[in-house]
Amino acid sequence: MSMAAALKITRRRVLSPSSPPACVPDGSIRTVPLTAFDRASPDSFIPCVLAWNAPTPDNAALIDGLLATVARYPHLAARMGADERGRRCLLLDNAGVLVIEAAADADLADALASQGVSAHVNELYPKADKECPDEPLFQVQLTRYRCGGLVIGAVCQHQVADGASTSSFNTAWAAAVRTGGTSVLPSPFTNRAATAVPRNPLAPASDHHKFWGEDVEGRSTRRYDLIPTNKIQSFAVHFPEEFVAGLKARVGARCSTFQCLLAHAWKKVTEVRGVPLDEVTQVRVAVNCRSRASPPVPADFFGNMVLWAFLRMHAGDLVSLSYATVVGAIRDAVARVDAEHIQSFVDFAKVAERVGEKLPSMGLAMGTVLCPDMEVDSWLGFRLHDLDFGCGPVGAFLPPDLPIEGLMFFVPSTVPNSGVKLFLALDREHVEAFKQICYTMDD
């Protein structure tokens, strides 16, 4: 197996759309306070790394399409700042996005098959500094390979946009490049204030601890340990369509791909961890609240609109109960993130703002051990198949190394109708055991 490819940065620029966004027609700086959903999101940059085989569009076409699309998504060209009341906000100043161009001295296939592929992937996206006051909120690296292959690695400040928003932006960017113009570009809903309107009078739920997975006295249900990150291994498992169909048959009732795979993975991870049967295991699930709010928020809203569902079961029950029972528990927990729950969260956030309290962030430090718990996100609804810049669909999704034990996310295969990939991180001592049992279905 070959060694990892050497990479050279050839150009680094901050670029802005040629015309200012329509929401700031006179070139002035407009401040947009962060919403409750923004403030509760991790204050960090989230990477996404995707690869395309040759042929691929040249960098000039990619950058032209990028800037045309950013003009429709002005928050990406903004900067973090503070308004006259000292609240953290977005400064819509068209300050621009960071674009890095790079070259690798290898063919793409060889680089992705090398021994040092994890280290190489971590070189394929910008390393943002959230402490820098003028840090671009969206940054992208275009890496070219000798074979003509391309990797696009982007990072976005999570308090600017959630996964659904960044997925929509990427799809629009691909369309802009593919069509060579802006005629097909969307105009997303960007009125952040309209997504988090508190009631008058405020009526937050008394059990606001539920928003953070805390107990009734407001204490965290867990004190998670930190370990050296080299003791945590990130890896992937592919579940073919046939396997997913078999799981759904075991459930015996209508269920989503996400629900049945989460039930299966939760069972298997709990088993290989050796969690005591009388111990409670919890899964934190990200829930898109756009369609759940009242009134519903447009599906094309660009920003953050995510809360969390918390699933709890005793380990002994989890590993012994049927798939149908576990899927039912997942469905019920997600259903509790309803319109009242969402509105109560918005009211609670307003109360916290008035008394000067900061909302807890749901971010996790590298090296965190979630055991016996897990955190899961689903990208199954993201349109990876639509990311065609004019020369073909995505060839590979390249997960960055995120050493948080118990973190997992589901991604659709880049080949249509070929199943789902599960990316997860576990203690290195548990990885092989998981691989050995992950295709075994419970009775």
Long-range contacts (C-beta under 8 A, 24 or more apart in sequence): 1-113, 1-114, 1-115, 2-106, 2-110, 2-113, 2-114, 2-115, 3-114, 3-115, 3-116, 4-111, 4-114, 4-115, 4-116, 4-117, 4-119, 4-120, 5-104, 5-105, 5-106, 5-110, 5-111, 5-114, 5-120, 5-145, 6-104, 6-105, 6-106, 7-102, 7-103, 7-104, 7-105, 7-120, 7-123, 7-124, 7-143, 8-102, 8-103, 8-104, 8-105, 9-100, 9-101, 9-102, 10-101, 10-102, 10-103, 11-99, 11-100, 11-101, 12-98, 12-99, 12-100, 12-101, 13-98, 13-99, 14-95, 14-96, 14-97, 14-98, 14-99, 14-136, 15-63, 15-66, 15-67, 15-96, 15-97, 15-99, 16-67, 16-70, 16-77, 16-94, 16-95, 16-96, 16-97, 17-67, 17-68, 17-70, 17-71, 17-77, 17-94, 18-67, 19-71, 20-94, 21-71, 21-74, 21-77, 21-92, 21-94, 23-74, 23-92, 23-190, 24-74, 24-92, 24-93, 24-94, 29-91, 29-92, 29-93, 30-91, 30-92, 31-81, 31-83, 31-84, 31-89, 31-90, 31-91, 31-92, 32-75, 32-78, 32-89, 32-90, 32-92, 32-192, 32-193, 33-83, 33-87, 33-88, 33-89, 33-193, 34-87, 34-88, 34-89, 34-90, 34-159, 34-192, 35-192, 35-193, 35-195, 35-196, 35-303, 35-304, 36-196, 36-345, 36-346, 36-349, 36-350, 36-359, 37-162, 37-195, 37-196, 37-289, 37-303, 37-304, 37-305, 37-306, 37-307, 38-159, 38-160, 38-192, 38-303, 38-304, 39-88, 39-159, 39-349, 39-358, 39-359, 40-211, 40-304, 40-307, 40-349, 40-359, 40-360, 40-361, 40-362, 41-158, 41-159, 41-162, 41-304, 41-306, 41-361, 41-362, 42-158, 42-159, 42-361, 42-362, 42-363, 42-364, 43-130, 43-158, 43-159, 43-361, 43-363, 44-130, 44-157, 44-158, 44-363, 45-128, 45-130, 45-139, 45-155, 45-156, 45-157, 45-158, 46-155, 46-156, 46-158, 46-163, 46-166, 47-125, 47-153, 47-154, 47-155, 47-400, 48-125, 48-153, 48-154, 48-155, 48-156, 48-166, 48-170, 49-121, 49-124, 49-125, 49-151, 49-152, 49-153, 49-154, 49-397, 49-398, 49-399, 49-400, 50-151, 50-152, 50-153, 50-384, 50-387, 50-394, 50-396, 50-397, 50-398, 51-108, 51-112, 51-149, 51-150, 51-151, 51-394, 51-395, 51-396, 51-397, 51-398, 52-149, 52-150, 52-151, 52-152, 52-389, 52-391, 52-392, 52-394, 52-395, 53-108, 53-147, 53-149, 53-392, 53-395, 54-108, 54-147, 54-148, 54-149, 54-150, 54-391, 55-148, 55-391, 55-392, 56-148, 56-149, 56-150, 56-389, 56-391, 57-177, 57-389, 57-390, 57-391, 59-101, 59-142, 59-144, 61-177, 61-180, 61-389, 61-390, 62-142, 62-152, 62-177, 62-389, 63-99, 63-142, 64-176, 64-177, 65-173, 65-174, 65-176, 65-177, 65-389, 66-97, 66-99, 66-140, 66-173, 66-176, 67-97, 68-176, 68-181, 68-182, 68-185, 69-169, 69-172, 69-173, 69-176, 69-185, 70-97, 70-138, 71-182, 72-172, 72-185, 72-186, 72-187, 72-188, 73-169, 73-172, 73-188, 73-190, 73-302, 74-190, 75-137, 75-160, 75-161, 75-190, 75-302, 75-303, 76-137, 76-138, 76-156, 76-160, 76-161, 76-169, 77-136, 77-137, 77-138, 78-137, 78-160, 79-133, 79-134, 79-135, 79-136, 79-137, 80-133, 80-135, 80-137, 80-157, 80-159, 81-133, 87-353, 90-137, 90-160, 95-134, 95-136, 96-136, 97-136, 97-137, 97-138, 97-139, 97-140, 98-126, 98-136, 98-138, 98-139, 98-140, 99-139, 99-140, 99-141, 99-142, 100-126, 100-139, 100-140, 100-141, 100-142, 101-141, 101-142, 101-144, 102-141, 102-142, 102-143, 102-144, 103-143, 103-144, 103-145, 104-143, 104-144, 104-145, 104-146, 105-146, 106-145, 106-146, 107-145, 107-146, 107-147, 107-149, 108-145, 108-147, 108-149, 108-150, 108-151, 108-395, 109-147, 109-149, 111-145, 112-396, 112-398, 118-234, 118-401, 121-398, 121-399, 121-400, 121-401, 122-400, 122-401, 124-151, 124-153, 124-398, 125-153, 125-154, 125-155, 125-400, 126-153, 126-154, 126-155, 128-155, 128-157, 130-157, 149-395, 151-398, 153-398, 158-304, 158-363, 159-304, 160-303, 160-304, 161-302, 161-303, 161-304, 162-288, 162-303, 162-304, 162-305, 162-306, 163-286, 163-306, 163-377, 163-379, 163-382, 164-288, 164-290, 164-305, 164-381, 164-382, 165-301, 165-302, 165-303, 165-304, 167-379, 167-381, 167-382, 167-383, 168-300, 168-302, 169-302, 170-387, 171-383, 171-386, 171-387, 174-386, 174-387, 174-388, 174-389, 175-386, 177-389, 177-390, 178-388, 178-389, 178-390, 186-300, 188-300, 188-301, 188-302, 189-297, 189-298, 189-300, 189-301, 189-302, 190-301, 190-302, 190-303, 192-303, 194-297, 195-293, 195-297, 195-301, 195-303, 195-305, 196-346, 196-349, 197-346, 198-346, 198-347, 198-349, 198-350, 199-343, 199-346, 199-347, 202-347, 202-350, 202-351, 203-344, 203-347, 204-344, 204-345, 204-347, 204-348, 204-350, 204-351, 205-341, 205-344, 205-348, 208-344, 208-345, 208-348, 210-310, 210-341, 211-307, 211-308, 211-345, 211-348, 212-360, 212-362, 213-282, 213-284, 213-308, 213-310, 221-282, 222-282, 222-370, 222-373, 224-364, 224-368, 224-369, 224-370, 224-373, 225-368, 225-369, 226-365, 226-367, 226-368, 226-369, 227-367, 227-369, 227-405, 228-367, 229-366, 229-367, 229-403, 230-403, 231-427, 231-428, 232-367, 232-369, 232-403, 232-404, 232-405, 232-425, 232-426, 232-427, 232-428, 233-425, 233-426, 233-427, 233-428, 233-431, 234-399, 234-401, 234-402, 234-403, 234-423, 234-424, 234-425, 235-423, 235-424, 235-425, 235-426, 235-431, 235-435, 236-399, 236-421, 236-422, 236-423, 236-424, 237-421, 237-422, 237-424, 237-434, 237-435, 237-438, 238-413, 238-419, 238-420, 238-421, 238-422, 239-419, 239-420, 239-421, 239-422, 240-418, 240-419, 241-417, 241-418, 241-419, 243-419, 243-439, 244-419, 244-420, 246-441, 247-323, 247-441, 250-322, 250-323, 250-324, 250-441, 250-442, 251-323, 251-324, 251-327, 252-324, 253-324, 253-327, 255-327, 255-331, 257-380, 257-410, 257-420, 258-378, 258-380, 258-410, 259-327, 259-330, 259-331, 260-323, 260-327, 261-410, 261-420, 261-422, 262-330, 262-376, 262-410, 263-323, 263-326, 263-327, 263-330, 264-323, 264-438, 264-441, 265-376, 265-408, 265-422, 265-424, 265-438, 266-311, 266-318, 266-326, 266-374, 267-318, 267-319, 267-326, 267-442, 268-434, 268-437, 268-438, 268-440, 269-374, 269-406, 269-408, 269-424, 269-426, 269-430, 269-434, 270-315, 270-318, 270-319, 270-372, 271-319, 271-437, 272-426, 272-430, 272-433, 272-434, 272-437, 273-371, 273-372, 273-426, 273-427, 273-430, 275-315, 275-371, 275-372, 276-315, 277-314, 277-315, 277-316, 277-319, 278-314, 278-315, 278-316, 279-314, 279-315, 279-372, 280-312, 280-313, 280-314, 280-315, 280-372, 281-312, 281-313, 281-314, 281-315, 281-318, 281-372, 281-373, 281-374, 282-310, 282-311, 282-312, 282-372, 282-373, 282-374, 283-310, 283-311, 283-373, 283-374, 283-375, 283-376, 284-308, 284-309, 284-310, 284-362, 284-373, 284-374, 284-375, 284-376, 285-309, 285-310, 285-311, 285-330, 285-333, 285-334, 285-376, 285-377, 286-376, 286-377, 286-378, 287-334, 287-337, 288-381, 289-337, 289-342, 292-337, 292-338, 292-339, 292-342, 293-339, 293-342, 293-343, 294-339, 294-342, 294-343, 307-337, 307-341, 307-342, 307-345, 308-337, 308-362, 309-333, 309-334, 309-336, 309-337, 315-372, 319-442, 322-442, 323-441, 323-442, 364-404, 364-407, 365-404, 366-402, 366-403, 366-404, 367-403, 367-404, 368-404, 368-405, 369-405, 369-406, 369-427, 370-404, 370-405, 370-406, 370-407, 371-405, 371-406, 371-427, 373-406, 374-406, 374-407, 374-408, 375-404, 375-406, 375-407, 375-408, 376-408, 376-409, 376-410, 377-408, 377-409, 377-410, 378-409, 378-410, 379-409, 379-410, 379-411, 379-412, 380-410, 380-411, 380-412, 380-420, 382-411, 382-412, 384-411, 384-412, 384-414, 385-412, 385-414, 385-416, 397-421, 399-423
